[in-house]
Amino acid sequence: MVDGETEIARWPMPRSYIRDSLSLRSSQLAIIEVIGDSMEPTLRSGDKIMIDLNDRNVSQPGIFALYDGDVTVVKRVEKIPGTSNLRIRSDNPQHGVYDVPADVVLVAGRVVWFGRRI
């Protein structure tokens, strides 16, 4: 689960795909739905994303699910060198970039896969 959310469904995926193609452990994964347009065009509202709950290492930039001190979001996160702050960025230029102290952010995990209806 992410941030104490309640499980509403299970998504069956072949273990071999998760293990061999994605190099992940299925016991450390969660799938959630994207809500909103802040990560467009990369992620769209309604997309399902897989989060590796075992990878919370923001020293390697990427897209993460996190609680930013205000709300749970899915954003690009990078550690700001020489500080204890994180830069949180949307892909949609209509949404802002903001910096927060790392100690107020609870990183749930790295986004490693997404699915979308065509």
C-alpha positions in Angstrom: 0.0 0.0 0.0 1.0 3.6 -0.5 0.6 6.0 2.4 -1.9 3.7 4.3 -4.3 3.4 1.3 -6.8 0.6 1.3 -6.3 -2.2 -1.3 -9.2 -2.2 -3.7 -8.1 -4.7 -6.3 -5.3 -7.1 -7.2 -3.6 -7.0 -10.6 -2.5 -10.4 -11.8 0.8 -10.2 -13.7 3.1 -13.0 -14.5 5.8 -13.4 -11.9 8.3 -14.1 -14.7 7.6 -10.7 -16.3 8.0 -8.9 -13.0 11.2 -10.9 -12.1 12.9 -11.3 -15.5 11.7 -8.3 -17.6 11.4 -5.7 -14.9 14.0 -7.1 -12.4 11.6 -6.5 -9.5 10.3 -8.4 -6.5 6.5 -8.7 -6.6 6.2 -8.5 -2.8 7.5 -4.9 -2.9 5.2 -3.5 -5.5 2.0 -1.4 -5.5 -0.2 -0.2 -8.4 -2.1 3.0 -8.0 -4.1 5.3 -10.4 -2.8 8.7 -11.5 -5.3 11.5 -10.8 -4.8 14.9 -12.4 -2.7 16.4 -15.2 0.5 17.5 -13.4 2.6 14.8 -15.0 1.3 15.0 -18.5 2.5 14.1 -21.1 4.5 11.4 -19.4 1.6 10.2 -17.1 -2.0 10.9 -17.7 -5.0 11.0 -15.4 -6.3 7.4 -15.3 -3.0 5.7 -15.9 -2.1 2.8 -13.6 1.5 3.1 -12.3 3.6 0.4 -10.6 5.6 1.6 -7.7 8.7 -0.2 -6.4 8.3 0.3 -2.6 11.8 -1.0 -2.1 13.4 1.9 -4.1 13.2 5.2 -2.1 16.6 6.4 -3.2 16.1 10.0 -4.5 19.8 10.5 -4.9 19.1 8.9 -8.3 16.5 11.3 -9.9 13.3 9.8 -11.2 9.5 9.7 -10.8 8.4 8.8 -7.3 5.2 8.5 -5.3 5.6 10.6 -2.2 3.9 12.5 0.6 5.4 16.0 0.3 4.3 17.3 3.6 0.9 18.3 2.2 -0.5 15.6 0.0 0.4 12.3 -1.7 1.7 13.1 -5.2 3.5 11.5 -8.2 6.4 13.8 -9.3 9.9 13.9 -10.6 12.2 14.2 -7.6 15.9 15.0 -7.4 18.1 15.8 -4.4 19.6 19.3 -4.5 23.4 18.9 -4.2 24.9 20.5 -1.1 21.6 20.8 0.7 19.1 18.6 2.5 16.3 19.7 0.2 14.5 17.9 -2.6 13.3 19.5 -5.8 9.8 18.3 -6.8 8.8 18.9 -10.4 5.8 18.2 -12.6 6.2 17.4 -16.3 3.3 19.6 -17.2 4.8 23.2 -17.4 1.5 24.6 -16.1 2.4 23.2 -12.7 5.2 24.5 -10.6 8.5 23.3 -9.3 9.1 23.5 -5.6 11.8 22.6 -3.1 11.1 21.0 0.3 13.3 19.8 3.1 13.9 16.1 2.7 12.9 15.4 6.3 9.2 16.4 5.6 8.9 14.1 2.6 7.9 10.5 2.9 8.9 8.7 -0.3 6.7 5.7 -1.0 8.8 4.4 -3.9 10.0 4.8 -7.5 7.5 4.6 -10.4 8.8 1.7 -12.6 6.0 0.9 -15.0 2.7 2.3 -16.2 -0.4 1.1 -18.2 -2.8 3.2 -20.1 -6.0 2.6 -22.2 -5.5 3.5 -25.8 
